[in-house]
Amino acid sequence: MSNYYSAITSSLYVYSPLNNGFYPRELREVYDDAGSWPDDGIAVSDVVYREYQTLPPPEGKMRVAGTDGLPAWADIPAPSVAELKAEATATLSALMAKANAAIAPLQDAVDIDDATEAERASLTAWKKYRIALNRLDLSAAPDIAWPAYPF
């Protein structure tokens, strides 16, 4: 028996290409009881387990099931248009929340006629910023010209 074969047969983990995940053999009974032990599991060496499970992936890469059924590194795909729009929507929501939080106390000071000139100027800048945010076309993601943050 070769050293490679003995290392694999004594492996502590199996890799499921379908789930793109590792499963510890010592927990097989638990997985079996839950009906979740992978039928496509392939025994892997500890070296493979460490490389693809415990170490960070190489820059710009993600773990995938290779053509041989074993884990492999592949390029992270570019985000889809829908993902870019969702990211832009989340960014807009966060920026609007910051603008609203900044505007509220400034507006209160103006409303009760207790605002300094600096507070009035800041309020105007924040309101212009919020208007600019409202006018953004998020369908252009990722090519959105975000307005400058007022400081």
C-alpha positions as CSV (number, residue, x, y, z in Angstrom):
1,M,0.0,0.0,0.0
2,S,1.4,3.4,-1.0
3,N,1.9,6.2,1.5
4,Y,-0.6,8.3,-0.5
5,Y,-3.3,5.6,-0.4
6,S,-2.8,5.0,3.3
7,A,-3.0,8.8,4.0
8,I,-6.3,9.0,2.1
9,T,-7.9,5.9,3.7
10,S,-6.9,7.2,7.1
11,S,-8.2,10.6,6.3
12,L,-10.2,12.4,8.9
13,Y,-12.4,14.2,6.3
14,V,-14.4,13.7,3.2
15,Y,-15.1,16.4,0.6
16,S,-18.5,16.7,-1.1
17,P,-18.2,18.2,-4.6
18,L,-22.0,18.7,-4.6
19,N,-22.0,20.7,-1.4
20,N,-18.5,22.1,-1.9
21,G,-17.9,21.2,1.8
22,F,-15.8,19.1,4.1
23,Y,-17.3,16.6,6.6
24,P,-15.4,15.1,9.5
25,R,-15.5,11.3,9.5
26,E,-15.7,11.2,13.3
27,L,-19.2,12.8,13.0
28,R,-20.6,10.6,10.3
29,E,-23.0,9.0,12.7
30,V,-24.5,12.4,13.6
31,Y,-24.7,13.3,9.9
32,D,-26.3,9.9,9.1
33,D,-28.9,10.4,11.9
34,A,-29.7,13.8,10.4
35,G,-29.8,12.3,6.9
36,S,-27.2,14.8,5.7
37,W,-24.0,12.7,5.1
38,P,-23.1,13.3,1.5
39,D,-23.4,10.4,-0.9
40,D,-20.7,11.9,-3.1
41,G,-18.1,12.3,-0.3
42,I,-14.5,11.7,-1.4
43,A,-11.8,11.0,1.2
44,V,-9.2,13.7,1.2
45,S,-5.8,14.1,2.8
46,D,-5.2,16.4,5.7
47,V,-3.1,18.5,3.4
48,V,-6.0,19.0,1.1
49,Y,-8.3,19.7,4.0
50,R,-5.9,22.3,5.5
51,E,-5.3,24.0,2.1
52,Y,-9.0,24.4,1.2
53,Q,-10.7,24.6,4.5
54,T,-8.5,26.2,7.2
55,L,-6.2,28.5,5.2
56,P,-7.5,31.7,3.5
57,P,-8.0,31.4,-0.2
58,P,-5.5,33.0,-2.6
59,E,-6.4,36.6,-3.5
60,G,-9.3,36.8,-5.9
61,K,-10.1,33.0,-5.6
62,M,-12.8,30.9,-4.1
63,R,-13.2,27.2,-3.4
64,V,-15.1,25.2,-6.0
65,A,-15.4,21.5,-6.9
66,G,-12.9,20.7,-9.6
67,T,-13.5,18.6,-12.6
68,D,-12.0,15.7,-10.7
69,G,-14.5,16.1,-7.8
70,L,-11.8,17.5,-5.5
71,P,-11.6,21.0,-4.2
72,A,-9.9,23.6,-6.4
73,W,-9.4,27.3,-6.5
74,A,-11.3,29.3,-9.2
75,D,-11.6,33.0,-9.9
76,I,-14.3,34.8,-7.9
77,P,-16.9,35.8,-10.6
78,A,-17.6,39.4,-11.2
79,P,-20.8,40.5,-9.4
80,S,-24.0,40.3,-11.4
81,V,-26.0,43.4,-12.3
82,A,-28.6,42.5,-9.7
83,E,-25.8,42.2,-7.0
84,L,-24.4,45.6,-8.0
85,K,-27.8,47.2,-7.8
86,A,-28.4,45.6,-4.4
87,E,-25.1,46.8,-3.2
88,A,-25.9,50.3,-4.5
89,T,-29.3,50.2,-2.8
90,A,-27.7,49.2,0.5
91,T,-25.1,52.0,0.2
92,L,-27.8,54.5,-0.6
93,S,-29.8,53.4,2.4
94,A,-26.8,53.7,4.8
95,L,-25.9,57.2,3.4
96,M,-29.5,58.4,3.7
97,A,-29.6,57.2,7.3
98,K,-26.4,59.2,8.1
99,A,-27.8,62.2,6.4
100,N,-31.1,62.0,8.3
101,A,-29.3,61.5,11.6
102,A,-27.2,64.6,10.9
103,I,-30.1,66.7,9.7
104,A,-32.5,66.0,12.6
105,P,-30.7,67.9,15.4
106,L,-29.7,70.7,13.1
107,Q,-33.3,71.1,12.0
108,D,-34.4,71.1,15.6
109,A,-32.0,73.9,16.4
110,V,-33.3,75.9,13.4
111,D,-37.0,75.2,14.3
112,I,-36.6,76.6,17.8
113,D,-34.5,79.5,16.5
114,D,-31.5,78.4,18.4
115,A,-29.1,77.5,15.6
116,T,-25.7,79.1,15.0
117,E,-24.7,80.2,11.6
118,A,-22.4,77.2,11.4
119,E,-25.3,74.9,12.2
120,R,-27.5,76.6,9.6
121,A,-24.7,76.2,7.0
122,S,-24.3,72.5,8.0
123,L,-28.0,71.9,7.7
124,T,-28.1,73.4,4.2
125,A,-25.1,71.3,3.2
126,W,-26.7,68.1,4.6
127,K,-30.0,68.8,2.9
128,K,-28.3,69.4,-0.5
129,Y,-26.5,66.1,0.0
130,R,-29.8,64.3,0.8
131,I,-31.4,65.8,-2.3
132,A,-28.4,64.6,-4.4
133,L,-28.8,61.1,-2.9
134,N,-32.5,61.1,-3.8
135,R,-31.7,62.0,-7.4
136,L,-29.2,59.2,-8.0
137,D,-30.0,56.6,-10.7
138,L,-29.1,53.3,-9.1
139,S,-29.8,51.4,-12.3
140,A,-26.4,52.7,-13.5
141,A,-24.6,50.6,-10.9
142,P,-21.7,50.3,-10.5
143,D,-21.1,53.5,-12.4
144,I,-22.8,55.8,-9.9
145,A,-21.5,59.3,-9.3
146,W,-22.0,59.4,-5.5
147,P,-22.3,63.0,-4.2
148,A,-19.5,64.3,-1.9
149,Y,-20.1,63.7,1.8
150,P,-20.7,67.0,3.5
151,F,-18.2,67.7,6.3
